[in-house]
Amino acid sequence: MQIELTQESLQNLETFAPLLNKDASEMINEALQMYFEEAAQKIAQEQNSETNLSYEEFWDDFEI
């Protein structure tokens, strides 16, 4: 796997590392963990919104 960071991201890592008392790898891993948690929540919400219909919505076009 090859990962490329923008110059801005590299500069931010260099700037924030001493301020946060963390190394670049730790900050990247924390950022990715937050990203994946947010992505998982977004996916779960989208899946729920596709399948959770109200009673009226579900039976609206159903004719007996």
C-alpha positions in Angstrom: 0.0 0.0 0.0 1.3 3.4 -0.9 -0.1 6.5 0.9 0.6 10.0 -0.3 -0.1 13.1 1.8 -0.5 16.6 0.5 2.2 19.2 1.4 -0.4 20.9 3.6 -1.1 17.7 5.6 2.6 17.1 6.1 3.1 20.7 7.3 0.1 20.3 9.7 1.6 17.1 11.1 4.9 18.8 11.7 3.2 21.8 13.3 0.8 19.9 15.6 3.1 17.0 16.6 5.0 19.0 19.2 1.9 20.9 20.3 0.0 17.7 21.0 3.0 15.8 22.2 2.3 13.0 19.6 4.1 11.6 16.7 2.8 11.8 13.1 1.8 8.1 13.0 -0.3 8.4 16.2 -2.1 11.5 14.8 -2.8 9.8 11.5 -4.1 6.7 13.2 -6.4 8.7 15.5 -7.7 10.7 12.5 -8.4 7.6 10.5 -10.2 6.0 13.5 -12.5 9.0 13.8 -13.1 9.0 10.0 -14.0 5.3 10.0 -16.3 5.7 13.0 -18.1 8.6 11.3 -18.3 6.7 8.0 -19.8 3.7 9.8 -22.4 5.9 11.5 -23.3 7.5 8.2 -23.7 4.2 6.4 -25.8 2.8 9.3 -28.1 5.9 9.1 -28.4 5.6 5.3 -29.3 1.9 5.6 -31.8 2.6 8.4 -33.4 5.4 6.4 -33.9 3.1 3.4 -35.6 0.4 5.4 -37.5 2.1 8.2 -40.7 3.3 6.7 -43.6 4.5 8.8 -46.8 2.4 8.8 -48.5 4.9 6.4 -45.5 4.9 4.0 -45.3 1.2 3.9 -49.0 0.6 3.2 -49.6 3.7 1.1 -49.8 2.1 -2.3 -51.0 -1.3 -1.2 -54.5 -2.2 -2.3 -56.6 -5.1 -0.9 
